[in-house]
Amino acid sequence: RRASVQKYGGTAASELAVSMGLEWLKGIQQKDGSWKFSNPGPGAEPGEYQRTEVGATSLALLCFLGAGHTHAQDGPYRETIHSGLAYIGSQAEIVQGTADLRGASEGNAGMYVQGLATICISEAHALEPDDEDLRQLTKMAVRFIERSQDPKGGGWRYYPRQPGDTSVVGWQVMALQSAKAGRIKVSSSVLRDARKFLHDARDATDGSSYRYTPDRGEATNSMTAGGLLCRMYLGWRKDYGPLESGVRHLSAVGPSRSDMYYNYYATQVLRHFGDDLWDKWNLQMREQLVNTQVTEGPAAGSWLPTDRHSFQAGQIYQTALCILTLEVYYRHLPLYKRLEAADAE
């Protein structure tokens, strides 16, 4: 972790921000191991969601896992992670070899929660591959995502088999890729159909920008960031023209001061792409996050909600996305560095 921070653009200040964020999250964990969007502790802004605990718990746990902490290794967050994973497992509905992890999701959150929870348990399994119970739960959660795909358009949305939108598709593709990283088998036909959805959701004819749905409106920066990240993981190479065009567009737009959803995806895109575009983006994004963290009072370590989704998910949501963005230096290995290494072998 320390080597990656130094190599890829982190600083002592960004690492301190991550550590403070983790301490804040640890302090507001519920007794049953969950986190609640509506209960972020003193001095913090709650979200409107009264349930959706699996979603809140998955977001929080990803921050600990992203920093390399696990439920099986000694460390300051071992019990925090263990009880959080146990909570997610307790909410799983096992049906015909699938694990529905949506829990008591509210509104349109259902498949978002499934994607988030699957990423969470996938990353926990990848860190502790000998945990057979976690492996089996991950496999069944992946099967649920696969069976929930829209059979016609290849996407995912709020409910299983509903025609998709690019936002929900992004979380499912990341979940499937996280599972693959832990050597969990993922259906090649599901990934093929996800590519079809992205092809249909493109705005620019070359696929350098993306709409919310294939038949709705114009491209947005957040959907373009999410769409390009999916394209990277689904096979687009760094030297592919539309990818470079899309990345340069995101670089020109730069980090947002209010839209952390966009920042979260775009930071990963620029990180994987690398080069001078990453250096420029990273300097802006890193300093913005370090300088806007709450540093005093009972909510020290968190970030005040600015994202438009924060009215539903509050300070926990905003803080988790900020921490995950600051963990980008080591949470995932640079995609194209891995491919270059593989090509050289």
C-alpha positions in Angstrom: 0.0 0.0 0.0 2.7 2.5 0.9 4.6 1.8 -2.3 1.5 2.2 -4.4 0.6 5.5 -2.7 4.1 6.9 -3.5 4.2 5.5 -7.0 0.7 6.5 -8.2 0.2 9.9 -6.6 -1.1 9.6 -3.1 0.4 11.7 -0.2 0.6 11.5 3.6 -2.3 13.9 3.7 -4.5 11.7 1.5 -3.6 8.6 3.6 -4.5 10.5 6.8 -7.8 11.5 5.3 -8.5 7.8 4.6 -7.5 6.8 8.1 -9.8 9.5 9.6 -12.6 8.4 7.4 -12.3 4.8 8.5 -12.3 5.8 12.2 -15.5 7.8 11.6 -17.2 4.8 9.9 -16.1 2.4 12.6 -17.6 4.7 15.3 -21.1 4.8 13.7 -21.4 1.0 13.0 -24.7 -0.4 14.5 -24.6 -3.1 17.2 -25.9 -5.7 14.7 -22.9 -5.0 12.4 -24.8 -2.8 9.9 -24.6 0.8 9.0 -27.8 2.9 8.5 -28.0 5.8 6.1 -30.5 7.4 8.4 -28.2 7.2 11.5 -24.8 8.6 10.7 -24.1 9.6 14.3 -23.9 13.1 15.9 -23.0 16.1 13.8 -23.7 14.3 10.5 -26.5 14.6 8.0 -28.8 11.6 7.7 -30.3 10.3 4.5 -34.0 9.7 3.9 -33.6 6.0 3.6 -34.8 4.3 6.8 -33.9 0.9 5.7 -31.5 -0.2 2.9 -29.0 -1.3 5.5 -27.3 -3.8 3.2 -26.4 -0.9 0.8 -25.1 1.3 3.6 -23.1 -1.6 5.1 -21.6 -2.6 1.8 -20.5 0.9 1.0 -18.9 1.2 4.4 -17.2 -2.2 4.3 -15.7 -1.5 0.9 -13.7 1.4 2.4 -12.1 -1.0 5.0 -11.4 -3.7 2.4 -10.0 -1.1 0.0 -7.4 -0.2 2.5 -6.4 -3.9 2.8 -8.1 -4.7 6.1 -9.9 -8.1 6.3 -12.1 -10.1 8.6 -9.5 -12.8 9.1 -6.3 -10.9 9.7 -5.4 -9.2 13.0 -5.8 -5.4 12.7 -7.8 -2.5 14.1 -10.9 -3.2 12.0 -11.0 -7.0 12.0 -14.2 -7.2 14.2 -15.7 -4.3 12.4 -15.4 -6.1 9.0 -16.4 -9.5 10.5 -19.6 -8.2 12.0 -20.4 -6.2 8.8 -20.0 -9.2 6.6 -22.0 -11.4 9.0 -24.8 -8.8 8.8 -24.8 -9.0 4.9 -24.9 -12.8 5.1 -27.8 -12.7 7.5 -29.9 -10.7 5.0 -29.2 -13.0 2.1 -32.2 -14.7 0.6 -31.0 -18.0 -0.9 -33.3 -19.2 -3.8 -32.4 -21.9 -6.3 -28.7 -21.4 -6.0 -28.8 -17.6 -6.0 -28.2 -15.1 -3.3 -30.5 -12.1 -3.3 -28.6 -9.5 -1.2 -31.1 -6.6 -1.7 -32.5 -6.9 1.8 -35.1 -4.3 2.8 -34.1 -1.9 0.0 -36.2 1.2 -0.5 -37.4 2.9 -3.7 -35.3 2.1 -6.7 -32.3 1.0 -4.7 -32.7 -2.8 -5.1 -30.2 -3.7 -7.8 -27.8 -1.0 -6.8 -27.7 -2.8 -3.4 -27.2 -6.2 -5.1 -24.3 -4.8 -7.1 -22.7 -3.1 -4.1 -23.1 -6.1 -1.8 -21.6 -8.4 -4.4 -18.6 -6.1 -5.0 -18.2 -6.1 -1.2 -18.2 -9.8 -0.6 -16.2 -10.4 -3.8 -13.4 -8.1 -2.6 -13.6 -9.7 0.9 -13.3 -13.2 -0.7 -10.4 -12.0 -3.0 -8.5 -10.9 0.2 -9.3 -14.1 2.0 -9.7 -16.8 -0.7 -9.7 -19.7 1.8 -13.0 -18.6 3.3 -15.3 -21.2 1.7 -18.5 -19.7 3.1 -17.7 -16.3 1.6 -16.8 -18.0 -1.7 -20.1 -19.8 -1.9 -22.1 -16.6 -1.0 -20.2 -14.7 -3.7 -20.9 -17.4 -6.3 -24.6 -17.3 -5.5 -24.7 -13.5 -5.5 -23.2 -13.5 -9.0 -25.8 -16.0 -10.2 -28.5 -13.6 -9.0 -27.0 -10.8 -11.0 -26.7 -13.0 -14.1 -30.3 -14.1 -13.8 -31.5 -10.5 -13.2 -30.1 -9.3 -16.5 -32.6 -8.0 -19.1 -32.8 -10.9 -21.6 -33.6 -8.5 -24.5 -31.4 -5.4 -24.0 -28.6 -6.9 -21.9 -28.7 -4.3 -19.1 -29.9 -4.1 -15.5 -32.1 -1.6 -13.7 -34.0 -1.3 -10.5 -35.7 -4.7 -10.6 -34.6 -8.1 -12.1 -35.0 -8.5 -15.8 -36.1 -4.8 -16.3 -34.7 -2.9 -19.3 -31.4 -1.4 -18.2 -29.9 1.9 -17.4 -26.2 2.8 -17.6 -25.9 3.7 -13.9 -27.2 0.3 -12.6 -25.3 -1.5 -15.3 -22.0 0.0 -14.0 -22.4 -1.5 -10.5 -23.3 -4.9 -11.9 -20.4 -5.0 -14.3 -18.0 -3.9 -11.5 -19.5 -6.7 -9.3 -18.9 -9.3 -12.0 -15.4 -8.1 -12.6 -14.7 -8.1 -8.8 -15.9 -11.7 -8.7 -13.7 -12.7 -11.6 -10.7 -11.1 -9.8 -11.3 -13.7 -7.0 -11.5 -16.5 -9.6 -15.3 -16.8 -9.4 -16.7 -17.9 -12.8 -18.9 -15.4 -14.6 -21.0 -16.2 -17.7 -19.4 -15.1 -20.9 -22.8 -14.6 -22.5 -23.8 -12.2 -19.7 -20.7 -10.1 -20.3 -21.4 -10.2 -24.1 -24.9 -9.0 -23.5 -23.6 -6.2 -21.2 -21.4 -5.1 -24.1 -24.5 -5.0 -26.3 -26.3 -2.7 -23.8 -23.3 -0.3 -23.7 -23.2 -0.3 -27.5 -26.9 0.7 -27.6 -26.5 3.3 -24.8 -23.6 5.2 -26.5 -24.3 8.8 -27.5 -21.4 9.5 -29.8 -21.4 7.0 -32.6 -17.9 5.8 -31.7 -18.8 5.0 -28.1 -16.8 7.7 -26.4 -19.8 9.0 -24.5 -22.9 7.4 -22.9 -26.6 8.2 -22.1 -28.6 7.1 -19.1 -30.6 4.6 -21.2 -30.4 3.7 -24.9 -33.5 5.6 -25.8 -33.3 8.6 -23.4 -31.7 12.0 -23.8 -28.1 13.0 -24.4 -24.8 11.9 -22.8 -23.9 13.0 -19.3 -20.5 13.1 -17.7 -21.4 10.6 -15.0 -22.8 8.1 -17.4 -19.8 8.6 -19.7 -17.4 7.9 -16.9 -19.4 4.8 -15.8 -19.7 3.6 -19.4 -16.0 4.0 -20.2 -15.0 2.2 -17.0 -17.2 -0.7 -18.0 -15.7 -0.7 -21.5 -12.2 -0.8 -20.0 -13.0 -3.9 -18.0 -14.9 -5.5 -20.8 -12.0 -5.4 -23.2 -11.3 -2.0 -24.7 -7.5 -1.5 -25.0 -5.8 1.8 -24.0 -4.9 2.6 -27.6 -8.5 2.3 -28.8 -9.5 5.7 -30.3 -13.0 6.1 -28.7 -11.6 5.3 -25.3 -8.9 7.9 -25.6 -11.4 10.5 -26.9 -13.7 9.8 -24.0 -10.9 10.0 -21.4 -9.7 13.3 -22.8 -13.3 14.7 -22.5 -13.4 13.7 -18.8 -10.0 15.2 -18.3 -11.1 18.5 -19.8 -14.3 18.6 -17.7 -12.2 17.9 -14.5 -13.4 16.8 -11.1 -16.8 18.1 -9.9 -17.2 19.9 -6.6 -20.6 18.5 -6.0 -21.0 15.2 -8.0 -19.1 12.5 -6.2 -20.8 9.8 -8.2 -19.2 11.2 -11.3 -15.8 11.7 -9.5 -15.8 8.2 -8.2 -16.1 6.6 -11.7 -14.0 9.2 -13.5 -11.2 8.9 -11.1 -11.0 5.1 -11.8 -11.1 5.7 -15.5 -8.2 8.3 -15.4 -6.3 6.1 -13.0 -6.4 3.1 -15.3 -5.6 5.2 -18.3 -2.6 6.9 -16.6 -0.1 9.2 -18.3 -0.2 13.0 -17.9 -4.0 13.0 -17.9 -4.0 11.0 -14.7 -1.4 13.3 -13.1 -3.5 16.3 -13.8 -6.8 14.8 -12.6 -5.2 13.3 -9.5 -3.7 16.6 -8.3 -7.1 18.3 -8.5 -9.2 15.4 -7.1 -6.8 14.6 -4.2 -6.4 18.1 -3.0 -10.2 18.8 -3.3 -11.0 15.8 -1.1 -8.3 16.4 1.5 -9.3 20.1 1.9 -13.1 19.4 2.2 -13.0 16.7 4.8 -14.5 17.5 8.2 -11.6 17.7 10.7 -13.3 18.9 13.9 -16.3 17.8 16.0 -18.1 14.5 16.3 -18.3 14.0 12.5 -14.5 14.5 12.0 -13.3 12.2 9.3 -16.5 12.4 7.2 -17.5 14.6 4.3 -20.6 16.8 4.1 -23.1 15.7 1.5 -23.0 17.5 -1.8 -24.0 14.8 -4.3 -27.5 14.8 -5.6 -28.0 11.3 -4.3 -27.1 12.4 -0.7 -30.6 13.3 0.2 -31.4 9.6 0.2 -28.2 8.3 1.6 -26.7 11.2 3.5 -23.2 11.6 5.0 -22.4 7.9 5.0 -22.8 7.7 1.2 -20.8 10.9 0.5 -18.0 9.8 2.9 -17.7 6.3 1.5 -17.3 7.6 -2.1 -14.7 10.1 -1.0 -12.7 7.4 0.9 -12.9 4.9 -2.0 -11.7 7.7 -4.4 -8.7 8.3 -2.2 -8.0 4.6 -2.1 -7.7 4.5 -5.9 -3.9 4.3 -5.6 -4.0 0.7 -4.2 -7.5 -0.6 -4.2 -7.2 -2.0 -7.8 -4.0 -2.6 -9.7 -3.8 -0.4 -12.8 -5.7 -2.3 -15.5 -3.4 -1.5 -18.5 -0.2 -2.1 -16.5 -1.5 -5.6 -15.8 -2.3 -6.2 -19.5 1.1 -4.9 -20.5 2.8 -7.3 -18.1 0.7 -10.2 -19.3 1.6 -9.4 -23.0 5.3 -9.3 -22.0 5.2 -12.8 -20.5 
